Amino acid sequence: MAGNFVHVARKYVRKTLKNTADIDKNILFITYAGMDAQSLKEIRDMIQQQCAFKHIYFQKASSAISSNCGSGSFGLLFLRKS
């Protein structure tokens, strides 16, 4: 991963997972577009450092999402406790 991307990815992960007490830590989906295996591993490692999920699944984004977000983008999907 490029230097600037790592900085932005880490900032996104921290911001998204900042209230760990409210997060259901059972399942997290990483939805991504145009990323290699090494980049996905690094993102997974960032996530696990912030919030240890029991199961993490990778899901390629649909063509509609990919065309809107672009190559190298990702999102985190998880549940919050009620």
Secondary structure, 3 states (H helix, E strand, C coil): CCHHHHHHHHHHHHHHCCCHHHEEEEEEEEEEECCCHHHHHHHHHHHHHHCCCCEEEEEECCHHHHHHHCCCEEEEEEEECC
